[in-house]
Amino acid sequence: MILVLLGPPGVGKGTQGARISVHFDLPTISTGAMFRDAVARGTDFGRIVQRYKIDRGEYVPDEIVTGVVKARIEEPDCANGFLLDGYPRTIPQAVSLEGILDEQKRRLTGVLDFEAPIDLVVKRFSGRRVCPRDGSSYHIEMQPPMQPGLCDLCRTQLVQRADDAPDVVRRRLEVYLEKTAPLVAHYKARGLLHTIDASPEPETVFSQVIVLLTALRK
């Protein structure tokens, strides 16, 4: 099963992706996480990514992202499928992905488009906190840690990501609407798009997802 997750930043697709990954035993390929890790570790790739100011909501060029994704999905753990979160973001990236899968004689199972009102997305952003050590994500209202301000797993002080700041959020949403939203029409025309109402609690959203993916697997 090969899946793509769509939806504006903060809609909750990362949370749902993690649950899908565990439930169906699929590796998650998050380009955003890959970029942040590379920057944090100071790798050559991380230095390249830094040129494009992803912490300000800008996008890394298509050819760079596609090269990284292609190398990742050729690894052994992706042999039985994988979940893409954050890629493709543009029509050219979607076309490139289709070409890569054609070469591998594989096909995309489905595209899950998570939707929620903009005011709810902003609320989710303002309360999101992450662990700088292990990447665990929380929300001060909707998914708080057991101890305020501390990661449940390693007790590290939680932080607000730079790209969750209000001005960056606005820019990210602008970029999303400009470059990523057209993917909805692209995948809808191919009969691959499935819209998920991401407004309810995560458990309710995941129930929708399970019903849909169980049907798609058949």
N, C-alpha and C positions, 0 to 999 in steps of 0.2 A: 504494500500500500504506500503510495507516494502522494503526499498532501502539501498544499500551499495554504498558508494562513494570511488573509488580508484583513485590513481594518486600520483605522487611524491610531496614532500613538496613544497609549493609555486606555484603549478599549478593553483590554484584558486578554488579548490573544496569547501573551506570554504565559499567563496562568493556565489557560486552557491547553496550550501546547504542551506544558509540562505534564498535565494529567493524561492527555492523549498518548504521550510518549510512554508513560508507565503502563497504561492500560493495554496498549497494543504492542508494547515492546519495540518502539521505533526510536532511533536516534533523532534528536532535535538538532537542526542546523540553524542557528541564529546568527545571522551576519553581524548584527549589532554587538552581540556578546563576543564574537570572534574579533571584531575591530577593537573593542575596549580592552580585551585581554592582550592583544598585540601591542597596543599603545602602552598599557601598564607595564608590560615586560620589556619595553624598549627594543623590540625586534626591528629588523629592516623593514618588514611589512608595516609594523606599527608606525615607523617614521614616515612612510609613504602616506598612510591613512591620515596622520596628523596634518598633512598639507591641506586636507579638504575640510578641516574644522568641523568634524562631526559633532563636537560638543556644542556647536551653534546651530545645529539642525541641517547642515548641508549634506549632500549625498556624495559618496565616492563614485567615480566614473564607472560606467557599466562594464567596460572591458576588464577592469581590475577586480570588481566584485564577482563577475562571472568566472574568471580564472580561479579564484579562491573556492567558489562553490563547486566547480567541476572537479577540482582536486579532492575536495572533501567527500563528494558522493561516490567517488571511485574507491574509497576505502572499504575494507571488508565488512565493517559493521553496517554498511548501507545496502548490502546485497539483497536483503529482503524488504527494503523500503526505508523511507525516511520522511521527516517532517521539516518543511522549510518555513522559517519565521523571519520575515524581513527581506526575503528574496522570492520572486522578483518584485521590484518596485516600479519598474517602467516597462513599457511595451517592448523595447529592444531586449531587455533582460528576459522577458517572457518568451520571446522568439528564440533567444539563445538557449534557454532551458529546454524548449521543445526540441531543438536541434541536438542537444546533448543526450536527451532521453532517446531520441530516434537512433542515434549512434549506438546506444547501449541496448536497443531493442526493448525499451521499457516505455511505459506511458503514465501520464498523470492520472491519479485516481479521482481527485476532486479538489476544488478550491473552496475553502470556508471563509466567507466574508462576514466578519463580526461587526455589527452595527450598534451604536448607542447615541443618544442625544449629545450634542457638543457640551452642554453645561455639565452633564454627568462625567464626561471625559475630563474636563477641567478639574472637577472635584477630585477625581481619582488621581490626577497628576499632583495636585497640591498636597495630598496626604501620603504619597508614596515614599517609602524609605527602603534602602537596600543595604545589604551587608557588604562592605568593601573587601572582605576576605573571601567569602564563598559565593557571593552573588545572590543570596536569598533575598526575596522581595516581600515587603509587608505594606500594609496601609494602616495609618493610625486610627481609622474608624472602621473600615470594612474587613481588615485582616491584620489586627494588631499583634505584635509579638507578646509572648507570655510576660516578659518584663519590659516595661516601657523603655524604648530606646535601645534595646539590646537584642542581638540576633539569638533566636531560639537554639541554633545549632552550636555556635562557638562563643556566644556572649560578647561578640565584638560590637562596639558602638555603631548604630545604624546612621546612615547619612542620606541626604537628599542629593540625587545625581545632578550634575551641572545642567544636563539637558532636560531636567524637569522644572527648571526655573521658568516663570511665566512668560518672559520675552522669548525664550528658546522654544517653549511649547507653542506659542503663536506661530513662530517661524516654521516649526515642524509640521503644524497643521496646514499652513499655506503650501509648503512643499508637497505634502501628501496630496492635497486637493489638486495641485497642478500636475504632478507627475504620476502618482500612484492610482488615484481614483479611476482613470481610464481603463485600468486593468479589469475593473468590474465588467465593463461592456465587452472587453476582449474575451474574457472567460465565459461570460454569459452566452455570447454568440457561439461558443464551442460546446455548450451544454455541460460545462464543468462547474459552474458557479452555484453555491448553496449558501443562502443568507442565514446567519445566526443572530437572534436577538440577544445582544450582550448586556442588556439593561438589568436583568435580575441578578440575584446572588450567584456566585460562581458554581455552586452545586446544581442550581437549576439550569444554568447555561450548559454545564457539562452533560446533564441528562439529555438535552437536545442533541448535543454532539454525538453521544453514544448511539442514540437511535439512528441518526443519519449515517454514521460511519459503519454501523453494523449492516445497514441496508446496502451501502456502497460495496462492502467486502463481498457480498453475494453476487 
